[in-house]
Amino acid sequence: MKMNYKIAAALIGSFVLGAGAASVYAQTHAPSYTVGLINVKDENGYKNDFLPKAQETIKKYGGVYIAGGFNEATVLSGNPPPNRVVILKFDSLDTVKKWNEGGGMKVQEEVGNKYADFQTFAVEGVEQK
C-alpha cells in the first residue's frame, strides 16, 4: 500500500512540475503584434503584385491579421494615419524577427516599395490580469 502512495505522489508531483514549466514557457513567450502604417501610392499594384507575396510570408511564419484595411482607421486624436493600417499577431517577438529576416523585409524592399511607403514596428503583448 505504501508503494501506491509513492507512485501517486510521484505522478501528482510530475504533473505540477509540468504545469508550472508550461506556465513559465507561456509567460516568456508573449504574443507580439506588428503594426504597419502604410502610405499606398498605387493601390492596384499594391493589391495585385505586393499583397499576395506579403501574405504568403506572413502565413509562413504563423502571422495572423488582427485588423487593417484601406482608409478604415478612425482618428481619435492627433494626425490621421496613412491610407492603410495593418495589425498582425505573431507567437513571439522572436517569430516577428524571423519573419522579417526570412522574407518579410525582402518582399517589402523588392516589391512593396514600388507601390507604397512603409513604417512598421513590433510590440510585445502584455499579460492580462
N, C-alpha and C positions, 0 to 999 in steps of 0.2 A: 504494500500500500504506500509506503514511503517513496518508492520509486515513481509511482504515478504522480505524486505531488511535485517531485523534482522535474519530471517531464513537463507537466502543466506549467510550472513556474518558468521553465526554460522557454516554452512556446510563448507565453504571455510576455516575457522579457524581450524576446526577439521581435515580437510584434510591435511593442512600444518603441524599441530602438529603431525599427524600420520606419514607423510612422514619424518619429522625430527626425530622422535623416531626410525623409521626403519633404517634411515641412521646412527644414533648413535649406534644402535644394531649391524649393519653390521661392523662398524669400530672397535668395541670392540671384535669382533669375527672373526679375520682374519684367513684365512685358514692356516693350519700347514702342514709342509712337514716332513716326516720321511725318513731318509737315512739309508740304510743298506749296510755296507761293509762286505761282507761275503766270507770267505775262505772255499769253499766247498771241502771236502776231499773225499766224496763218492757221486758222482752226481746221481747215480741210487737211492740210499736210500733217498737222499735229495728230489729228484723229486717225488718218489712214496710214501714215508712214511711221510715226513715232510710237503712238499709244500701244499698238499690238506688241511691239518689241519690248516696250517698258513693262507691260502687264505680264509678259512671259517671264521676265527676270524676277518680278515681284512674286509671282506664283512659285517659281522655282525655289525661292528661299522662304516660303511659307508666309509671305506677307498677305494681309487681308485689307481690303478697302473698308475704312470705317465711315468716311464722309468725303464728299467732294462733288465737283461739278463745274460747269461753266456759268459764270455770272450768278452763282447761287448764294454767295455769302451775304449776310445781313450785318451791316455796320452797327455796332453798339456804341462805340466811341472811337475817336481818333480818325486817321486816314483810312479810306477804303482799301481793301486788299486788291491784288491784281485780279484779272478776269477768271482765273482758275485757282482754286484752293483744294488741296487733297490731303487727307489724313490716312496714313497706313499704320497697321499694327503688326509688329513682329514679336517673336517669342522673347527676345532679349536685345540689348544694345549690341552684343557680340554678333548676333544674327544680322542686325542692320548693317554693321560694318562689313560683314562677309558679303551681303547683298550688294552693297555699294562697290566694294572692291572686285566682286565676282561678275560684274556686268552692268549693274545699275548706272554707274558713272560713265562707263564706256558708251552705253546706248544714248545717254543724255548728250555726251560730247560729240559723238559721231552723227547722230540723227536729230535729237531733240533741239539742239542749239540752232538748227536751221529754222525752226518754227516758233521758238519761244525763248524767253529769258527765265532762268530758274533761280530760286532761293530755296534751299532745302535744309532742314535741320532735324535732329532726332532728340527726343527727351524720354527718359525712363518713366514708366508708370509708378504710381505710389500705391502702397498697401492701403486698402480700405479698412477702416476700423468700425 
